[in-house]
Amino acid sequence: MKTSWNELRLIEDYLSSDGRPEDKVLFEAQLILQPDLKDSVYWQQKTYDLLQEYGRQQLRSEIKKVHELLFSAPEHQFFRQKIRKLFRK
């Protein structure tokens, strides 16, 4: 099954709620009438979910690297002391 660019744009508008309410109702009617379209919407939403999770994992990884750098490198000792002092109060 191949998804057209127009269909993809309609799916994205539907999933992102950027479209007009009447377009949303029309699209939902198309979902009922076209089972393939419903599958396309499902897989597009799944793709968005995976991309979002990947982005979160990347951000966690970057934060962990910064944390390790700030709390292990000798040149950041003054910063570590300041932070620890803030959280002791």
PyMOL Python script that loads the backbone (N, CA, C, O; Angstrom):
from pymol import cmd

cmd.read_pdbstr("""\
ATOM      1  N   MET A   1       0.845  -1.183   0.000  1.00  0.00           N
ATOM      2  CA  MET A   1       0.000   0.000   0.000  1.00  0.00           C
ATOM      3  C   MET A   1       0.886   1.241   0.000  1.00  0.00           C
ATOM      4  O   MET A   1       1.847   1.328   0.765  1.00  0.00           O
ATOM      5  N   LYS A   2       0.560   2.183  -0.850  1.00  0.00           N
ATOM      6  CA  LYS A   2       1.329   3.408  -0.962  1.00  0.00           C
ATOM      7  C   LYS A   2       0.439   4.591  -0.576  1.00  0.00           C
ATOM      8  O   LYS A   2      -0.690   4.716  -1.049  1.00  0.00           O
ATOM      9  N   THR A   3       0.967   5.450   0.288  1.00  0.00           N
ATOM     10  CA  THR A   3       0.218   6.616   0.747  1.00  0.00           C
ATOM     11  C   THR A   3       0.603   7.819  -0.100  1.00  0.00           C
ATOM     12  O   THR A   3       1.787   8.096  -0.289  1.00  0.00           O
ATOM     13  N   SER A   4      -0.399   8.538  -0.613  1.00  0.00           N
ATOM     14  CA  SER A   4      -0.116   9.721  -1.420  1.00  0.00           C
ATOM     15  C   SER A   4       0.256  10.897  -0.526  1.00  0.00           C
ATOM     16  O   SER A   4      -0.027  10.905   0.671  1.00  0.00           O
ATOM     17  N   TRP A   5       0.897  11.889  -1.136  1.00  0.00           N
ATOM     18  CA  TRP A   5       1.285  13.086  -0.371  1.00  0.00           C
ATOM     19  C   TRP A   5       0.065  13.813   0.171  1.00  0.00           C
ATOM     20  O   TRP A   5       0.087  14.317   1.294  1.00  0.00           O
ATOM     21  N   ASN A   6      -0.997  13.869  -0.620  1.00  0.00           N
ATOM     22  CA  ASN A   6      -2.219  14.536  -0.159  1.00  0.00           C
ATOM     23  C   ASN A   6      -2.829  13.805   1.030  1.00  0.00           C
ATOM     24  O   ASN A   6      -3.277  14.420   1.998  1.00  0.00           O
ATOM     25  N   GLU A   7      -2.835  12.480   0.936  1.00  0.00           N
ATOM     26  CA  GLU A   7      -3.368  11.688   2.032  1.00  0.00           C
ATOM     27  C   GLU A   7      -2.513  11.863   3.286  1.00  0.00           C
ATOM     28  O   GLU A   7      -3.038  11.969   4.395  1.00  0.00           O
ATOM     29  N   LEU A   8      -1.210  11.891   3.104  1.00  0.00           N
ATOM     30  CA  LEU A   8      -0.299  12.091   4.230  1.00  0.00           C
ATOM     31  C   LEU A   8      -0.528  13.450   4.891  1.00  0.00           C
ATOM     32  O   LEU A   8      -0.521  13.557   6.117  1.00  0.00           O
ATOM     33  N   ARG A   9      -0.730  14.484   4.077  1.00  0.00           N
ATOM     34  CA  ARG A   9      -1.006  15.820   4.621  1.00  0.00           C
ATOM     35  C   ARG A   9      -2.308  15.811   5.420  1.00  0.00           C
ATOM     36  O   ARG A   9      -2.381  16.407   6.495  1.00  0.00           O
ATOM     37  N   LEU A  10      -3.331  15.140   4.901  1.00  0.00           N
ATOM     38  CA  LEU A  10      -4.610  15.060   5.616  1.00  0.00           C
ATOM     39  C   LEU A  10      -4.453  14.315   6.940  1.00  0.00           C
ATOM     40  O   LEU A  10      -5.035  14.702   7.953  1.00  0.00           O
ATOM     41  N   ILE A  11      -3.661  13.244   6.919  1.00  0.00           N
ATOM     42  CA  ILE A  11      -3.420  12.478   8.145  1.00  0.00           C
ATOM     43  C   ILE A  11      -2.682  13.338   9.168  1.00  0.00           C
ATOM     44  O   ILE A  11      -3.032  13.345  10.348  1.00  0.00           O
ATOM     45  N   GLU A  12      -1.668  14.055   8.715  1.00  0.00           N
ATOM     46  CA  GLU A  12      -0.911  14.911   9.635  1.00  0.00           C
ATOM     47  C   GLU A  12      -1.788  16.012  10.213  1.00  0.00           C
ATOM     48  O   GLU A  12      -1.705  16.307  11.405  1.00  0.00           O
ATOM     49  N   ASP A  13      -2.629  16.623   9.379  1.00  0.00           N
ATOM     50  CA  ASP A  13      -3.550  17.648   9.884  1.00  0.00           C
ATOM     51  C   ASP A  13      -4.498  17.050  10.922  1.00  0.00           C
ATOM     52  O   ASP A  13      -4.792  17.671  11.943  1.00  0.00           O
ATOM     53  N   TYR A  14      -4.965  15.849  10.648  1.00  0.00           N
ATOM     54  CA  TYR A  14      -5.889  15.187  11.571  1.00  0.00           C
ATOM     55  C   TYR A  14      -5.202  14.874  12.902  1.00  0.00           C
ATOM     56  O   TYR A  14      -5.755  15.137  13.970  1.00  0.00           O
ATOM     57  N   LEU A  15      -4.006  14.318  12.831  1.00  0.00           N
ATOM     58  CA  LEU A  15      -3.298  13.934  14.056  1.00  0.00           C
ATOM     59  C   LEU A  15      -2.822  15.140  14.863  1.00  0.00           C
ATOM     60  O   LEU A  15      -2.781  15.090  16.093  1.00  0.00           O
ATOM     61  N   SER A  16      -2.468  16.212  14.178  1.00  0.00           N
ATOM     62  CA  SER A  16      -1.953  17.387  14.892  1.00  0.00           C
ATOM     63  C   SER A  16      -3.054  18.376  15.266  1.00  0.00           C
ATOM     64  O   SER A  16      -2.779  19.383  15.918  1.00  0.00           O
ATOM     65  N   SER A  17      -4.269  18.111  14.873  1.00  0.00           N
ATOM     66  CA  SER A  17      -5.417  18.986  15.151  1.00  0.00           C
ATOM     67  C   SER A  17      -5.230  20.371  14.553  1.00  0.00           C
ATOM     68  O   SER A  17      -5.751  21.351  15.085  1.00  0.00           O
ATOM     69  N   ASP A  18      -4.483  20.464  13.437  1.00  0.00           N
ATOM     70  CA  ASP A  18      -4.293  21.752  12.770  1.00  0.00           C
ATOM     71  C   ASP A  18      -5.448  22.104  11.834  1.00  0.00           C
ATOM     72  O   ASP A  18      -5.637  23.267  11.478  1.00  0.00           O
ATOM     73  N   GLY A  19      -6.200  21.109  11.448  1.00  0.00           N
ATOM     74  CA  GLY A  19      -7.269  21.339  10.481  1.00  0.00           C
ATOM     75  C   GLY A  19      -8.498  21.971  11.101  1.00  0.00           C
ATOM     76  O   GLY A  19      -8.602  22.120  12.319  1.00  0.00           O
ATOM     77  N   ARG A  20      -9.412  22.333  10.246  1.00  0.00           N
ATOM     78  CA  ARG A  20     -10.681  22.903  10.700  1.00  0.00           C
ATOM     79  C   ARG A  20     -11.569  21.785  11.239  1.00  0.00           C
ATOM     80  O   ARG A  20     -11.432  20.637  10.816  1.00  0.00           O
ATOM     81  N   PRO A  21     -12.472  22.097  12.159  1.00  0.00           N
ATOM     82  CA  PRO A  21     -13.346  21.058  12.741  1.00  0.00           C
ATOM     83  C   PRO A  21     -14.160  20.301  11.686  1.00  0.00           C
ATOM     84  O   PRO A  21     -14.349  19.089  11.795  1.00  0.00           O
ATOM     85  N   GLU A  22     -14.638  21.018  10.669  1.00  0.00           N
ATOM     86  CA  GLU A  22     -15.435  20.330   9.641  1.00  0.00           C
ATOM     87  C   GLU A  22     -14.577  19.373   8.812  1.00  0.00           C
ATOM     88  O   GLU A  22     -15.065  18.348   8.338  1.00  0.00           O
ATOM     89  N   ASP A  23     -13.299  19.712   8.642  1.00  0.00           N
ATOM     90  CA  ASP A  23     -12.387  18.808   7.933  1.00  0.00           C
ATOM     91  C   ASP A  23     -12.131  17.554   8.767  1.00  0.00           C
ATOM     92  O   ASP A  23     -12.000  16.453   8.232  1.00  0.00           O
ATOM     93  N   LYS A  24     -12.063  17.738  10.083  1.00  0.00           N
ATOM     94  CA  LYS A  24     -11.847  16.607  10.983  1.00  0.00           C
ATOM     95  C   LYS A  24     -13.024  15.632  10.910  1.00  0.00           C
ATOM     96  O   LYS A  24     -12.828  14.418  10.866  1.00  0.00           O
ATOM     97  N   VAL A  25     -14.228  16.162  10.896  1.00  0.00           N
ATOM     98  CA  VAL A  25     -15.421  15.321  10.817  1.00  0.00           C
ATOM     99  C   VAL A  25     -15.438  14.571   9.484  1.00  0.00           C
ATOM    100  O   VAL A  25     -15.748  13.380   9.439  1.00  0.00           O
ATOM    101  N   LEU A  26     -15.105  15.271   8.410  1.00  0.00           N
ATOM    102  CA  LEU A  26     -15.059  14.648   7.092  1.00  0.00           C
ATOM    103  C   LEU A  26     -13.999  13.543   7.051  1.00  0.00           C
ATOM    104  O   LEU A  26     -14.224  12.475   6.482  1.00  0.00           O
ATOM    105  N   PHE A  27     -12.861  13.811   7.654  1.00  0.00           N
ATOM    106  CA  PHE A  27     -11.788  12.814   7.669  1.00  0.00           C
ATOM    107  C   PHE A  27     -12.210  11.590   8.485  1.00  0.00           C
ATOM    108  O   PHE A  27     -11.924  10.458   8.095  1.00  0.00           O
ATOM    109  N   GLU A  28     -12.880  11.807   9.600  1.00  0.00           N
ATOM    110  CA  GLU A  28     -13.348  10.683  10.414  1.00  0.00           C
ATOM    111  C   GLU A  28     -14.357   9.836   9.655  1.00  0.00           C
ATOM    112  O   GLU A  28     -14.401   8.618   9.830  1.00  0.00           O
ATOM    113  N   ALA A  29     -15.169  10.468   8.811  1.00  0.00           N
ATOM    114  CA  ALA A  29     -16.091   9.709   7.957  1.00  0.00           C
ATOM    115  C   ALA A  29     -15.306   8.879   6.946  1.00  0.00           C
ATOM    116  O   ALA A  29     -15.664   7.735   6.666  1.00  0.00           O
ATOM    117  N   GLN A  30     -14.237   9.453   6.399  1.00  0.00           N
ATOM    118  CA  GLN A  30     -13.392   8.698   5.475  1.00  0.00           C
ATOM    119  C   GLN A  30     -12.736   7.513   6.175  1.00  0.00           C
ATOM    120  O   GLN A  30     -12.567   6.453   5.573  1.00  0.00           O
ATOM    121  N   LEU A  31     -12.369   7.686   7.436  1.00  0.00           N
ATOM    122  CA  LEU A  31     -11.776   6.586   8.201  1.00  0.00           C
ATOM    123  C   LEU A  31     -12.741   5.395   8.303  1.00  0.00           C
ATOM    124  O   LEU A  31     -12.328   4.237   8.243  1.00  0.00           O
ATOM    125  N   ILE A  32     -14.026   5.705   8.458  1.00  0.00           N
ATOM    126  CA  ILE A  32     -15.033   4.648   8.551  1.00  0.00           C
ATOM    127  C   ILE A  32     -15.179   3.930   7.215  1.00  0.00           C
ATOM    128  O   ILE A  32     -15.331   2.710   7.167  1.00  0.00           O
ATOM    129  N   LEU A  33     -15.130   4.695   6.138  1.00  0.00           N
ATOM    130  CA  LEU A  33     -15.357   4.136   4.808  1.00  0.00           C
ATOM    131  C   LEU A  33     -14.135   3.467   4.196  1.00  0.00           C
ATOM    132  O   LEU A  33     -14.272   2.607   3.326  1.00  0.00           O
ATOM    133  N   GLN A  34     -12.939   3.852   4.641  1.00  0.00           N
ATOM    134  CA  GLN A  34     -11.705   3.340   4.031  1.00  0.00           C
ATOM    135  C   GLN A  34     -10.817   2.697   5.100  1.00  0.00           C
ATOM    136  O   GLN A  34     -10.083   3.398   5.796  1.00  0.00           O
ATOM    137  N   PRO A  35     -10.878   1.384   5.234  1.00  0.00           N
ATOM    138  CA  PRO A  35     -10.053   0.703   6.241  1.00  0.00           C
ATOM    139  C   PRO A  35      -8.546   0.925   6.030  1.00  0.00           C
ATOM    140  O   PRO A  35      -7.793   0.984   7.002  1.00  0.00           O
ATOM    141  N   ASP A  36      -8.106   1.047   4.785  1.00  0.00           N
ATOM    142  CA  ASP A  36      -6.688   1.293   4.517  1.00  0.00           C
ATOM    143  C   ASP A  36      -6.245   2.635   5.089  1.00  0.00           C
ATOM    144  O   ASP A  36      -5.122   2.766   5.577  1.00  0.00           O
ATOM    145  N   LEU A  37      -7.112   3.614   5.032  1.00  0.00           N
ATOM    146  CA  LEU A  37      -6.802   4.931   5.569  1.00  0.00           C
ATOM    147  C   LEU A  37      -6.630   4.848   7.090  1.00  0.00           C
ATOM    148  O   LEU A  37      -5.757   5.496   7.666  1.00  0.00           O
ATOM    149  N   LYS A  38      -7.471   4.047   7.718  1.00  0.00           N
ATOM    150  CA  LYS A  38      -7.366   3.860   9.160  1.00  0.00           C
ATOM    151  C   LYS A  38      -6.019   3.240   9.521  1.00  0.00           C
ATOM    152  O   LYS A  38      -5.405   3.622  10.517  1.00  0.00           O
ATOM    153  N   ASP A  39      -5.562   2.287   8.716  1.00  0.00           N
ATOM    154  CA  ASP A  39      -4.239   1.691   8.942  1.00  0.00           C
ATOM    155  C   ASP A  39      -3.135   2.725   8.772  1.00  0.00           C
ATOM    156  O   ASP A  39      -2.179   2.751   9.547  1.00  0.00           O
ATOM    157  N   SER A  40      -3.266   3.570   7.768  1.00  0.00           N
ATOM    158  CA  SER A  40      -2.261   4.613   7.527  1.00  0.00           C
ATOM    159  C   SER A  40      -2.177   5.575   8.704  1.00  0.00           C
ATOM    160  O   SER A  40      -1.086   5.977   9.106  1.00  0.00           O
ATOM    161  N   VAL A  41      -3.324   5.943   9.252  1.00  0.00           N
ATOM    162  CA  VAL A  41      -3.362   6.841  10.408  1.00  0.00           C
ATOM    163  C   VAL A  41      -2.703   6.159  11.607  1.00  0.00           C
ATOM    164  O   VAL A  41      -1.938   6.787  12.340  1.00  0.00           O
ATOM    165  N   TYR A  42      -2.997   4.889  11.801  1.00  0.00           N
ATOM    166  CA  TYR A  42      -2.405   4.138  12.916  1.00  0.00           C
ATOM    167  C   TYR A  42      -0.886   4.138  12.805  1.00  0.00           C
ATOM    168  O   TYR A  42      -0.191   4.431  13.778  1.00  0.00           O
ATOM    169  N   TRP A  43      -0.367   3.811  11.623  1.00  0.00           N
ATOM    170  CA  TRP A  43       1.087   3.717  11.456  1.00  0.00           C
ATOM    171  C   TRP A  43       1.761   5.084  11.501  1.00  0.00           C
ATOM    172  O   TRP A  43       2.905   5.190  11.944  1.00  0.00           O
ATOM    173  N   GLN A  44       1.079   6.121  11.055  1.00  0.00           N
ATOM    174  CA  GLN A  44       1.640   7.468  11.149  1.00  0.00           C
ATOM    175  C   GLN A  44       1.731   7.899  12.611  1.00  0.00           C
ATOM    176  O   GLN A  44       2.728   8.493  13.021  1.00  0.00           O
ATOM    177  N   GLN A  45       0.699   7.602  13.394  1.00  0.00           N
ATOM    178  CA  GLN A  45       0.714   7.928  14.825  1.00  0.00           C
ATOM    179  C   GLN A  45       1.809   7.128  15.528  1.00  0.00           C
ATOM    180  O   GLN A  45       2.504   7.654  16.397  1.00  0.00           O
ATOM    181  N   LYS A  46       1.963   5.863  15.156  1.00  0.00           N
ATOM    182  CA  LYS A  46       3.008   5.021  15.736  1.00  0.00           C
ATOM    183  C   LYS A  46       4.388   5.604  15.426  1.00  0.00           C
ATOM    184  O   LYS A  46       5.271   5.609  16.284  1.00  0.00           O
ATOM    185  N   THR A  47       4.569   6.091  14.208  1.00  0.00           N
ATOM    186  CA  THR A  47       5.831   6.712  13.813  1.00  0.00           C
ATOM    187  C   THR A  47       6.111   7.947  14.657  1.00  0.00           C
ATOM    188  O   THR A  47       7.229   8.130  15.139  1.00  0.00           O
ATOM    189  N   TYR A  48       5.102   8.796  14.841  1.00  0.00           N
ATOM    190  CA  TYR A  48       5.267   9.989  15.682  1.00  0.00           C
ATOM    191  C   TYR A  48       5.643   9.605  17.110  1.00  0.00           C
ATOM    192  O   TYR A  48       6.508  10.234  17.719  1.00  0.00           O
ATOM    193  N   ASP A  49       4.991   8.570  17.643  1.00  0.00           N
ATOM    194  CA  ASP A  49       5.279   8.129  19.006  1.00  0.00           C
ATOM    195  C   ASP A  49       6.726   7.649  19.132  1.00  0.00           C
ATOM    196  O   ASP A  49       7.409   7.964  20.107  1.00  0.00           O
ATOM    197  N   LEU A  50       7.185   6.885  18.139  1.00  0.00           N
ATOM    198  CA  LEU A  50       8.562   6.385  18.167  1.00  0.00           C
ATOM    199  C   LEU A  50       9.573   7.521  18.062  1.00  0.00           C
ATOM    200  O   LEU A  50      10.592   7.518  18.753  1.00  0.00           O
ATOM    201  N   LEU A  51       9.290   8.483  17.204  1.00  0.00           N
ATOM    202  CA  LEU A  51      10.187   9.633  17.074  1.00  0.00           C
ATOM    203  C   LEU A  51      10.250  10.440  18.362  1.00  0.00           C
ATOM    204  O   LEU A  51      11.320  10.898  18.763  1.00  0.00           O
ATOM    205  N   GLN A  52       9.119  10.609  18.999  1.00  0.00           N
ATOM    206  CA  GLN A  52       9.088  11.351  20.258  1.00  0.00           C
ATOM    207  C   GLN A  52       9.881  10.616  21.331  1.00  0.00           C
ATOM    208  O   GLN A  52      10.634  11.241  22.079  1.00  0.00           O
ATOM    209  N   GLU A  53       9.723   9.302  21.414  1.00  0.00           N
ATOM    210  CA  GLU A  53      10.463   8.520  22.400  1.00  0.00           C
ATOM    211  C   GLU A  53      11.958   8.561  22.112  1.00  0.00           C
ATOM    212  O   GLU A  53      12.764   8.663  23.037  1.00  0.00           O
ATOM    213  N   TYR A  54      12.334   8.483  20.849  1.00  0.00           N
ATOM    214  CA  TYR A  54      13.740   8.565  20.473  1.00  0.00           C
ATOM    215  C   TYR A  54      14.323   9.916  20.897  1.00  0.00           C
ATOM    216  O   TYR A  54      15.436   9.977  21.420  1.00  0.00           O
ATOM    217  N   GLY A  55      13.577  10.992  20.673  1.00  0.00           N
ATOM    218  CA  GLY A  55      14.023  12.323  21.078  1.00  0.00           C
ATOM    219  C   GLY A  55      14.212  12.425  22.581  1.00  0.00           C
ATOM    220  O   GLY A  55      15.166  13.047  23.048  1.00  0.00           O
ATOM    221  N   ARG A  56      13.311  11.820  23.339  1.00  0.00           N
ATOM    222  CA  ARG A  56      13.434  11.824  24.803  1.00  0.00           C
ATOM    223  C   ARG A  56      14.683  11.065  25.250  1.00  0.00           C
ATOM    224  O   ARG A  56      15.397  11.506  26.151  1.00  0.00           O
ATOM    225  N   GLN A  57      14.937   9.930  24.616  1.00  0.00           N
ATOM    226  CA  GLN A  57      16.125   9.149  24.968  1.00  0.00           C
ATOM    227  C   GLN A  57      17.399   9.925  24.643  1.00  0.00           C
ATOM    228  O   GLN A  57      18.362   9.893  25.410  1.00  0.00           O
ATOM    229  N   GLN A  58      17.404  10.621  23.509  1.00  0.00           N
ATOM    230  CA  GLN A  58      18.563  11.427  23.137  1.00  0.00           C
ATOM    231  C   GLN A  58      18.790  12.541  24.152  1.00  0.00           C
ATOM    232  O   GLN A  58      19.925  12.802  24.549  1.00  0.00           O
ATOM    233  N   LEU A  59      17.719  13.192  24.568  1.00  0.00           N
ATOM    234  CA  LEU A  59      17.826  14.267  25.554  1.00  0.00           C
ATOM    235  C   LEU A  59      18.340  13.735  26.891  1.00  0.00           C
ATOM    236  O   LEU A  59      19.196  14.356  27.521  1.00  0.00           O
ATOM    237  N   ARG A  60      17.822  12.595  27.319  1.00  0.00           N
ATOM    238  CA  ARG A  60      18.307  11.990  28.572  1.00  0.00           C
ATOM    239  C   ARG A  60      19.797  11.680  28.479  1.00  0.00           C
ATOM    240  O   ARG A  60      20.552  11.901  29.426  1.00  0.00           O
ATOM    241  N   SER A  61      20.203  11.170  27.332  1.00  0.00           N
ATOM    242  CA  SER A  61      21.615  10.837  27.128  1.00  0.00           C
ATOM    243  C   SER A  61      22.495  12.087  27.208  1.00  0.00           C
ATOM    244  O   SER A  61      23.554  12.064  27.834  1.00  0.00           O
ATOM    245  N   GLU A  62      22.060  13.165  26.579  1.00  0.00           N
ATOM    246  CA  GLU A  62      22.815  14.418  26.614  1.00  0.00           C
ATOM    247  C   GLU A  62      22.880  14.983  28.031  1.00  0.00           C
ATOM    248  O   GLU A  62      23.930  15.460  28.461  1.00  0.00           O
ATOM    249  N   ILE A  63      21.772  14.932  28.750  1.00  0.00           N
ATOM    250  CA  ILE A  63      21.748  15.425  30.127  1.00  0.00           C
ATOM    251  C   ILE A  63      22.682  14.596  31.000  1.00  0.00           C
ATOM    252  O   ILE A  63      23.390  15.140  31.847  1.00  0.00           O
ATOM    253  N   LYS A  64      22.686  13.286  30.795  1.00  0.00           N
ATOM    254  CA  LYS A  64      23.567  12.412  31.568  1.00  0.00           C
ATOM    255  C   LYS A  64      25.039  12.744  31.297  1.00  0.00           C
ATOM    256  O   LYS A  64      25.852  12.749  32.221  1.00  0.00           O
ATOM    257  N   LYS A  65      25.383  13.017  30.044  1.00  0.00           N
ATOM    258  CA  LYS A  65      26.767  13.371  29.698  1.00  0.00           C
ATOM    259  C   LYS A  65      27.184  14.677  30.373  1.00  0.00           C
ATOM    260  O   LYS A  65      28.293  14.787  30.896  1.00  0.00           O
ATOM    261  N   VAL A  66      26.295  15.656  30.356  1.00  0.00           N
ATOM    262  CA  VAL A  66      26.591  16.944  31.000  1.00  0.00           C
ATOM    263  C   VAL A  66      26.751  16.744  32.506  1.00  0.00           C
ATOM    264  O   VAL A  66      27.662  17.296  33.123  1.00  0.00           O
ATOM    265  N   HIS A  67      25.861  15.954  33.082  1.00  0.00           N
ATOM    266  CA  HIS A  67      25.942  15.668  34.520  1.00  0.00           C
ATOM    267  C   HIS A  67      27.274  15.012  34.869  1.00  0.00           C
ATOM    268  O   HIS A  67      27.942  15.413  35.822  1.00  0.00           O
ATOM    269  N   GLU A  68      27.651  14.012  34.099  1.00  0.00           N
ATOM    270  CA  GLU A  68      28.920  13.321  34.358  1.00  0.00           C
ATOM    271  C   GLU A  68      30.108  14.269  34.222  1.00  0.00           C
ATOM    272  O   GLU A  68      31.055  14.204  35.006  1.00  0.00           O
ATOM    273  N   LEU A  69      30.055  15.143  33.231  1.00  0.00           N
ATOM    274  CA  LEU A  69      31.139  16.107  33.029  1.00  0.00           C
ATOM    275  C   LEU A  69      31.232  17.084  34.197  1.00  0.00           C
ATOM    276  O   LEU A  69      32.315  17.320  34.732  1.00  0.00           O
ATOM    277  N   LEU A  70      30.098  17.647  34.588  1.00  0.00           N
ATOM    278  CA  LEU A  70      30.098  18.651  35.648  1.00  0.00           C
ATOM    279  C   LEU A  70      30.443  18.075  37.017  1.00  0.00           C
ATOM    280  O   LEU A  70      31.046  18.762  37.842  1.00  0.00           O
ATOM    281  N   PHE A  71      30.072  16.837  37.264  1.00  0.00           N
ATOM    282  CA  PHE A  71      30.281  16.275  38.594  1.00  0.00           C
ATOM    283  C   PHE A  71      31.459  15.305  38.671  1.00  0.00           C
ATOM    284  O   PHE A  71      31.611  14.596  39.666  1.00  0.00           O
ATOM    285  N   SER A  72      32.291  15.268  37.634  1.00  0.00           N
ATOM    286  CA  SER A  72      33.469  14.408  37.716  1.00  0.00           C
ATOM    287  C   SER A  72      34.755  15.133  37.298  1.00  0.00           C
ATOM    288  O   SER A  72      35.836  14.771  37.763  1.00  0.00           O
ATOM    289  N   ALA A  73      34.663  16.129  36.447  1.00  0.00           N
ATOM    290  CA  ALA A  73      35.857  16.834  35.975  1.00  0.00           C
ATOM    291  C   ALA A  73      36.403  17.744  37.075  1.00  0.00           C
ATOM    292  O   ALA A  73      35.642  18.477  37.708  1.00  0.00           O
ATOM    293  N   PRO A  74      37.714  17.701  37.304  1.00  0.00           N
ATOM    294  CA  PRO A  74      38.324  18.507  38.373  1.00  0.00           C
ATOM    295  C   PRO A  74      38.131  20.014  38.180  1.00  0.00           C
ATOM    296  O   PRO A  74      38.031  20.756  39.157  1.00  0.00           O
ATOM    297  N   GLU A  75      38.078  20.460  36.942  1.00  0.00           N
ATOM    298  CA  GLU A  75      37.945  21.903  36.706  1.00  0.00           C
ATOM    299  C   GLU A  75      36.572  22.456  37.105  1.00  0.00           C
ATOM    300  O   GLU A  75      36.387  23.671  37.163  1.00  0.00           O
ATOM    301  N   HIS A  76      35.610  21.566  37.379  1.00  0.00           N
ATOM    302  CA  HIS A  76      34.273  22.009  37.781  1.00  0.00           C
ATOM    303  C   HIS A  76      34.031  21.805  39.280  1.00  0.00           C
ATOM    304  O   HIS A  76      32.881  21.753  39.716  1.00  0.00           O
ATOM    305  N   GLN A  77      35.079  21.691  40.055  1.00  0.00           N
ATOM    306  CA  GLN A  77      34.957  21.436  41.488  1.00  0.00           C
ATOM    307  C   GLN A  77      34.221  22.577  42.201  1.00  0.00           C
ATOM    308  O   GLN A  77      33.373  22.324  43.057  1.00  0.00           O
ATOM    309  N   PHE A  78      34.533  23.805  41.861  1.00  0.00           N
ATOM    310  CA  PHE A  78      33.871  24.954  42.485  1.00  0.00           C
ATOM    311  C   PHE A  78      32.368  24.929  42.203  1.00  0.00           C
ATOM    312  O   PHE A  78      31.558  25.192  43.091  1.00  0.00           O
ATOM    313  N   PHE A  79      32.009  24.611  40.964  1.00  0.00           N
ATOM    314  CA  PHE A  79      30.593  24.516  40.587  1.00  0.00           C
ATOM    315  C   PHE A  79      29.895  23.430  41.415  1.00  0.00           C
ATOM    316  O   PHE A  79      28.796  23.647  41.926  1.00  0.00           O
ATOM    317  N   ARG A  80      30.533  22.266  41.544  1.00  0.00           N
ATOM    318  CA  ARG A  80      29.954  21.165  42.326  1.00  0.00           C
ATOM    319  C   ARG A  80      29.716  21.586  43.769  1.00  0.00           C
ATOM    320  O   ARG A  80      28.670  21.287  44.345  1.00  0.00           O
ATOM    321  N   GLN A  81      30.684  22.279  44.348  1.00  0.00           N
ATOM    322  CA  GLN A  81      30.551  22.722  45.738  1.00  0.00           C
ATOM    323  C   GLN A  81      29.391  23.694  45.891  1.00  0.00           C
ATOM    324  O   GLN A  81      28.635  23.626  46.860  1.00  0.00           O
ATOM    325  N   LYS A  82      29.256  24.599  44.925  1.00  0.00           N
ATOM    326  CA  LYS A  82      28.150  25.564  44.968  1.00  0.00           C
ATOM    327  C   LYS A  82      26.793  24.863  44.884  1.00  0.00           C
ATOM    328  O   LYS A  82      25.869  25.185  45.631  1.00  0.00           O
ATOM    329  N   ILE A  83      26.689  23.926  43.991  1.00  0.00           N
ATOM    330  CA  ILE A  83      25.425  23.191  43.821  1.00  0.00           C
ATOM    331  C   ILE A  83      25.093  22.384  45.068  1.00  0.00           C
ATOM    332  O   ILE A  83      23.952  22.393  45.531  1.00  0.00           O
ATOM    333  N   ARG A  84      26.065  21.702  45.602  1.00  0.00           N
ATOM    334  CA  ARG A  84      25.825  20.904  46.814  1.00  0.00           C
ATOM    335  C   ARG A  84      25.436  21.797  47.988  1.00  0.00           C
ATOM    336  O   ARG A  84      24.596  21.426  48.807  1.00  0.00           O
ATOM    337  N   LYS A  85      26.045  22.961  48.062  1.00  0.00           N
ATOM    338  CA  LYS A  85      25.720  23.900  49.133  1.00  0.00           C
ATOM    339  C   LYS A  85      24.276  24.393  49.002  1.00  0.00           C
ATOM    340  O   LYS A  85      23.584  24.555  50.007  1.00  0.00           O
ATOM    341  N   LEU A  86      23.821  24.631  47.777  1.00  0.00           N
ATOM    342  CA  LEU A  86      22.448  25.053  47.550  1.00  0.00           C
ATOM    343  C   LEU A  86      21.432  24.006  48.028  1.00  0.00           C
ATOM    344  O   LEU A  86      20.382  24.350  48.570  1.00  0.00           O
ATOM    345  N   PHE A  87      21.756  22.752  47.824  1.00  0.00           N
ATOM    346  CA  PHE A  87      20.810  21.687  48.148  1.00  0.00           C
ATOM    347  C   PHE A  87      20.926  21.182  49.589  1.00  0.00           C
ATOM    348  O   PHE A  87      20.126  20.351  50.019  1.00  0.00           O
ATOM    349  N   ARG A  88      21.900  21.671  50.323  1.00  0.00           N
ATOM    350  CA  ARG A  88      22.010  21.300  51.736  1.00  0.00           C
ATOM    351  C   ARG A  88      21.026  22.083  52.596  1.00  0.00           C
ATOM    352  O   ARG A  88      20.604  21.600  53.647  1.00  0.00           O
ATOM    353  N   LYS A  89      20.664  23.261  52.173  1.00  0.00           N
ATOM    354  CA  LYS A  89      19.807  24.147  52.980  1.00  0.00           C
ATOM    355  C   LYS A  89      18.414  23.641  53.094  1.00  0.00           C
ATOM    356  O   LYS A  89      17.578  24.273  53.740  1.00  0.00           O
TER     357      LYS A  89
END
""", "prot")
cmd.dss("prot")
cmd.show_as("cartoon", "prot")
cmd.util.cbc("prot")
cmd.orient("prot")
